Amino acid sequence: MKSRKFAKVVTKLPGRRAKKVVEGTSKYVSPSISRYYPLVVESAHGSLVKDVDGNQFIDFTSGIAVLNTGSTHQKVVEAATKQLQKFIHFSYTDFYYANLVLLAKRVTEIVPGDFEKMVYFGNSGTEAIEAALKLARNYTRRTIFLAHGGAFHGRTMGALSLTASKPVQRTGSFPLVPEVVHFPFPYCYRCPWKQTFPECDYYCVDFFKEQYLEKFVPISDVAAYFFEPVQGEGGYVPAPPDYFKKMEFMRGDGVLFVADEVQTGMGRTGKYFGVEHFGITPDILTIAKGIASGMPLGLTVARAEIMKSWKPGQHGSTFGANPVAVESALATLEVIRSERLLENAKRLGGFAMKRLLEMKDRYEIVGDVRGMGLLIGVEIVRSKRTKEFGDEETHTIIEHCFKSGLLAISAGRNTIRVIPPLNVSKEELDEGLNILEESIALVNRNLIVNRA
Ligand SMILES: Cc1ncc(COP(=O)(O)O)c(C=O)c1O
């Protein structure tokens, strides 16, 4: 075992204690949850995670892009603890509390758009999307929603109707909410039209106009277009730079733009929100994951005029805007600001990107490296020329990382996510990247040896 500063694997994985928890989980917890490897968390601080058997891991998952301020940030813990001692719950559906106003105000200040905005509070990403769906229909009095193939917007019935990244997520749930039209996302590495960017001149937009709007989707019936600036669960795929601007022609026909920033938001891309890289201001924007450093909270931010189309009682949630989560969110915003985490994401993202692009040059199985800030995807293929999906190779790399003290997960079929906390230290990031590279090198070597 290599001697490392942060990653310390001291037992054979899974260890004795972890095994017991995994067995109990299989017996008592719904099998609908799919896990990668038997990590059983004991404690987590910053970018380091300890398991129940005394092993320590570097975290390249951030609890699936949630822990942007790292695990158990002192300021977040203090704010939440203070609130826990005052009151834990007093439903915002019927009563008021002061700091909710402060949070709503702060959030409307960082969400792009030089206009008045209002916020609806739920508990999760999928709820933020449900609210956006209902709100868009209510405001426009139209029925159709547009979404992309490869999209992930959540798993409740409405959000699931937009989600299209893996068939298993929809299996057994039909019929879904009607009138959702999916069309291909501009996934340039695997262009659905076999074109090359930028020579293609955004053929994807022309295709959408000609094959959808001019054939079977009446734009006057479209309520909203839902999109992720960088597709997350679909494989960490950023849209090409002018794509959303070119799609803005629909706004002239009254189509609302809904940016799902559940994964891309809260500084992950080096700006507060992913849309800021694309120069567009959505009508509705959803936030969850990173907003409260791990406390459950989901926000739907909309132009005030749109939000005001709702009458009292049209939407709500008992647990929405939980006061402990609200305090955690305020502390999270303060940490992002005072610790300059946007700059950190940009700077360290640049460092990681450089190293990962070197890996792409070095290894046949690294097909593509893409992303923004500290939201980076490494697509694994069996051959650079054919781009054959490296599903098995991706899993072997991730498993090897785990056994070497690095937590990583995939997105889509064959993309490894690099999403450490935004306050990861350069040393931790570097060591994590070393482990990732060793794992890639090993799988790369085996593939080449087996082929020879
Ligand atoms: C872009 C996006 N939207 C919505 C969701 C759903 O969020 P949640 O799991 O909190 O319901 C996710 C979760 O991964 C997501 O990545």
The ligand as a Gaussian input file, in Angstrom:
#p B3LYP/6-31G(d) Opt

LIG

0 1
 C      -30.180000      18.584000     -12.072000
 C      -30.949000      17.870000     -11.004000
 N      -32.233000      18.179000     -10.803000
 C      -32.963000      17.589000      -9.851000
 C      -32.426000      16.604000      -9.045000
 C      -33.250000      15.962000      -7.982000
 O      -32.825000      16.364000      -6.737000
 P      -33.212000      15.555000      -5.421000
 O      -32.479000      14.256000      -5.477000
 O      -32.800000      16.438000      -4.298000
 O      -34.684000      15.341000      -5.454000
 C      -31.087000      16.243000      -9.227000
 C      -30.475000      15.198000      -8.393000
 O      -29.472000      14.636000      -8.676000
 C      -30.336000      16.880000     -10.229000
 O      -29.046000      16.576000     -10.441000

